[in-house]
Amino acid sequence: MSRGHTPKEVIAEMMSRYTGATKGKGGSMHYYNKKNNFYGGHGIVGAQIPMGTGLAFGLKYKKNRDNCCFTMYGDGTVNQGQSLESSNMAGLWKLPICYVIENNRYSMGTSVERHSHHTPIMSKFRSFPGVKTDGQCVFQVREWTKFCKQHVIKKGPMFWEIDTYRYQGHSMSDPGISYRTKGEVTDFRKTRDCIQKVKDIILDNKFATEKELKAIENEIRDKIEAEIEEIFKDPLPPAEELFTELYINQDKMFIRGCDLEGSYHLDLLEKNNNVNRKKNEVFE
């Protein structure tokens, strides 16, 4: 949502509705907002790392000195080979990229100490600068984001490890307490919850009362519930969307066959006659 999507667009995407952030075609892994320079997630573990490195290359190639790329991934992804390959290229070319490691301590269900030979994670990449900060403090994250952006624009890539936590299991099949105790989860929620931290600051400094904060919370809950009811009535993506936004140029795409006779043009957006195999039109 910080990159331009509304809560309704996010939830609608999760519910596969046409009103979703990516027309209901992407789901939780593929939110996307090019207008605000948000290039979404990726369905393959770690595949966003080379993609982000490519975006950073594009920024440098176009001599864009105002922006950088923040490529975010979890602690379980760090040991992927593409992480090493991508960062190596980024280092050689001094690309404006910050590799952000969201360390929730358990990856998909294995503690960092069991799946990573070297800790802290950010120091695995010893030829790069790296920092580890509290991911449960919104103010730290904001200020370190500013610092990292300026650093990578001026000096090239760095690694930023964010110490965070997840309360729930990794997926519906993960109860979340087979590799940790319920007490650990409860204790973390009580002592380091990021929302509670902000709430405590507001109350301690008398910016608002408990009653006022509860009223805000109830208002938001009511709004979200109302939007969910609307989303249930929203349409699913039409069948035509199966063929949209697959390639950059979808008008008369040249499909190369084994020989000229087997080559043809394909127009994915043409409803009636989308395949043209006429020999004399192959190179038009």
C-alpha positions in Angstrom: 0.0 0.0 0.0 2.9 2.3 0.6 3.6 2.1 -3.2 0.2 3.3 -4.3 -2.3 0.5 -3.9 -5.4 0.9 -1.7 -6.5 -1.7 0.9 -9.4 -2.7 -1.4 -7.1 -3.3 -4.3 -4.9 -5.5 -2.2 -7.7 -7.6 -0.8 -9.5 -7.8 -4.1 -6.3 -9.2 -5.6 -6.1 -11.8 -2.9 -9.7 -12.7 -3.8 -8.9 -12.9 -7.5 -11.3 -10.1 -8.4 -10.9 -7.9 -11.6 -10.8 -4.9 -9.3 -7.6 -6.1 -7.7 -4.1 -4.6 -8.0 -3.2 -6.7 -11.0 -6.7 -7.4 -12.2 -7.0 -10.6 -10.1 -4.4 -12.4 -12.1 -1.4 -12.3 -9.8 -2.5 -13.0 -6.2 -0.3 -12.3 -3.2 3.0 -12.8 -5.0 2.4 -10.4 -7.9 1.3 -7.0 -6.8 2.6 -4.5 -9.3 2.5 -0.7 -9.7 4.9 0.5 -12.4 3.6 4.1 -12.0 5.1 4.1 -8.5 8.2 2.0 -9.4 6.9 -1.0 -7.6 7.7 -4.2 -9.5 6.0 -6.7 -7.3 7.0 -10.1 -6.0 8.0 -13.3 -7.7 6.6 -16.8 -7.6 10.1 -18.4 -7.6 12.1 -18.1 -4.4 15.0 -15.7 -5.0 14.1 -14.8 -8.5 13.4 -11.2 -7.5 17.1 -10.8 -6.7 18.4 -10.9 -10.3 15.3 -9.0 -11.4 16.1 -6.2 -8.9 19.7 -6.2 -10.0 18.5 -5.7 -13.6 16.3 -2.8 -12.5 19.3 -1.2 -10.8 21.4 -1.7 -14.0 18.6 0.1 -15.9 18.8 3.0 -13.5 22.6 3.3 -14.0 22.4 2.8 -17.8 19.9 5.7 -18.0 22.1 7.8 -15.7 19.3 8.1 -13.2 21.0 9.5 -10.1 17.8 10.1 -8.1 16.6 6.5 -7.6 17.8 3.1 -6.5 16.4 -0.3 -6.2 15.5 -2.0 -2.9 15.3 -5.8 -3.5 13.7 -7.5 -0.6 13.8 -11.2 0.3 13.8 -13.5 3.3 16.6 -15.2 5.4 15.9 -18.5 3.7 16.6 -17.0 0.3 20.1 -15.7 1.1 21.8 -19.1 0.3 20.5 -19.1 -3.2 23.2 -19.1 -5.9 21.5 -16.3 -7.8 22.0 -14.1 -4.7 25.7 -14.4 -5.0 25.8 -14.1 -8.8 23.6 -11.0 -8.8 25.5 -9.2 -6.0 28.8 -10.0 -7.7 27.7 -8.3 -10.9 26.2 -5.4 -8.9 29.5 -4.9 -7.1 31.5 -5.0 -10.3 29.3 -2.4 -11.9 28.6 -0.4 -8.7 24.9 -0.6 -9.3 22.5 1.4 -7.1 20.9 -1.5 -5.3 20.2 -2.3 -1.6 19.7 -6.0 -0.9 17.2 -6.1 2.0 17.2 -9.3 4.0 13.9 -9.6 6.0 15.1 -12.0 8.6 12.1 -13.5 10.4 14.4 -16.0 12.0 12.7 -19.1 10.7 12.6 -18.9 6.9 9.8 -21.3 5.9 10.2 -23.3 9.1 13.9 -23.7 9.9 15.8 -21.5 12.2 18.6 -19.3 10.9 21.1 -21.2 13.0 20.2 -24.4 11.3 20.1 -23.3 7.7 22.9 -20.7 7.6 26.5 -21.6 8.2 27.4 -17.9 8.8 25.7 -15.4 10.9 24.8 -12.5 11.1 23.5 -13.0 7.6 24.4 -9.5 6.2 28.1 -10.2 6.9 28.1 -13.3 4.6 28.9 -10.8 1.8 32.1 -9.6 3.3 33.3 -7.4 0.4 30.1 -5.3 0.7 29.0 -2.9 3.4 26.2 -4.3 5.6 24.1 -3.3 8.5 21.6 -5.0 10.8 18.7 -3.0 12.3 15.5 -3.5 14.3 12.7 -4.2 11.8 10.1 -3.8 14.5 10.8 -0.1 14.8 9.1 1.9 12.1 11.3 4.9 12.8 14.5 3.0 12.4 13.3 1.4 9.2 12.4 4.9 7.8 15.8 6.4 8.7 17.9 3.5 7.5 15.9 3.5 4.2 17.0 7.1 3.7 20.6 6.2 4.5 20.8 3.1 2.3 19.3 5.0 -0.6 21.9 7.7 -0.5 24.7 5.2 0.0 23.9 2.9 -2.9 23.3 5.8 -5.3 26.8 7.2 -4.5 28.9 4.1 -3.8 27.1 1.0 -5.1 25.4 -2.0 -3.5 25.1 -2.9 0.1 23.2 -5.4 2.3 20.7 -4.5 4.9 19.4 -7.1 7.3 16.2 -6.3 9.1 15.6 -8.2 12.3 11.9 -9.0 12.3 9.4 -11.9 13.1 6.3 -13.5 11.9 3.5 -14.6 14.2 1.7 -17.0 11.9 2.9 -20.0 10.0 4.5 -19.7 6.6 1.4 -21.1 4.9 -2.0 -22.7 5.7 -0.3 -26.0 6.2 2.2 -24.6 8.7 0.8 -24.3 12.3 3.8 -22.1 13.2 4.6 -23.8 16.4 6.3 -27.1 15.3 9.7 -25.4 15.2 9.2 -22.9 18.0 7.1 -22.6 21.2 3.8 -20.8 21.5 5.4 -18.9 24.4 8.1 -17.5 22.2 5.5 -16.1 19.8 3.5 -14.6 22.6 6.5 -13.1 24.3 7.7 -11.5 21.1 4.2 -10.0 20.4 4.1 -8.6 23.9 7.6 -7.0 23.9 8.4 -6.1 20.4 5.3 -5.8 18.3 5.8 -2.8 15.9 2.3 -1.5 16.1 2.2 -1.6 19.9 5.5 0.3 19.9 4.0 3.2 18.0 0.9 3.0 20.1 2.9 3.3 23.3 4.8 6.3 22.0 1.5 8.0 21.1 0.1 7.3 24.6 3.2 8.2 26.5 3.5 11.5 24.8 -0.2 12.2 25.1 -0.7 12.7 21.3 -4.0 10.8 21.7 -5.9 8.8 24.3 -6.6 5.1 24.4 -10.2 5.9 23.6 -9.3 7.9 20.5 -7.0 5.2 19.2 -9.7 2.6 19.7 -12.1 4.7 17.8 -9.6 5.0 14.9 -9.1 1.2 15.0 -12.8 0.5 14.9 -13.4 2.9 12.0 -10.7 1.2 10.0 -12.1 -2.3 10.8 -15.6 -1.2 9.7 -14.3 0.3 6.5 -12.3 -2.9 5.6 -15.3 -5.1 6.4 -17.5 -3.0 4.2 -14.9 -3.1 1.3 -14.7 -6.9 1.7 -18.5 -7.1 1.2 -18.1 -5.0 -1.9 -15.3 -7.2 -3.2 -17.5 -10.3 -3.0 -19.8 -8.7 -5.6 -16.9 -7.7 -7.9 -16.4 -9.7 -11.1 -13.7 -12.2 -11.7 -11.2 -11.5 -14.6 -12.8 -12.1 -18.0 -11.4 -14.9 -20.2 -9.7 -12.4 -22.5 -7.3 -11.4 -19.7 -5.5 -14.8 -20.2 -3.8 -13.2 -23.2 -3.1 -9.7 -22.0 0.1 -8.3 -20.5 2.2 -11.4 -21.3 4.8 -9.7 -23.5 5.9 -6.2 -24.3 4.8 -6.3 -28.0 1.8 -8.5 -28.5 0.7 -7.2 -31.9 1.8 -9.6 -34.7 4.5 -11.4 -32.7 6.9 -13.3 -34.9 7.0 -17.0 -33.7 10.0 -18.7 -35.2 9.6 -22.2 -36.3 12.2 -24.8 -37.4 12.1 -23.2 -40.8 10.4 -20.3 -42.7 7.4 -22.5 -43.6 6.8 -23.2 -39.9 7.2 -19.6 -38.7 4.2 -17.4 -38.3 2.8 -14.2 -36.7 0.7 -14.4 -33.6 -1.6 -11.6 -32.3 -2.7 -12.5 -28.8 -5.2 -9.7 -28.6 -7.0 -10.6 -31.9 -10.2 -12.4 -30.8 -11.2 -14.0 -34.1 -8.2 -14.9 -36.2 -5.1 -14.6 -33.9 -2.8 -16.9 -35.8 -1.5 -16.0 -39.3 0.5 -18.7 -41.0 0.5 -17.2 -44.5 4.0 -17.5 -45.9 3.9 -14.2 -47.7 3.1 -12.3 -44.5 5.8 -13.7 -42.3 8.1 -10.8 -42.7 5.6 -8.0 -43.1 
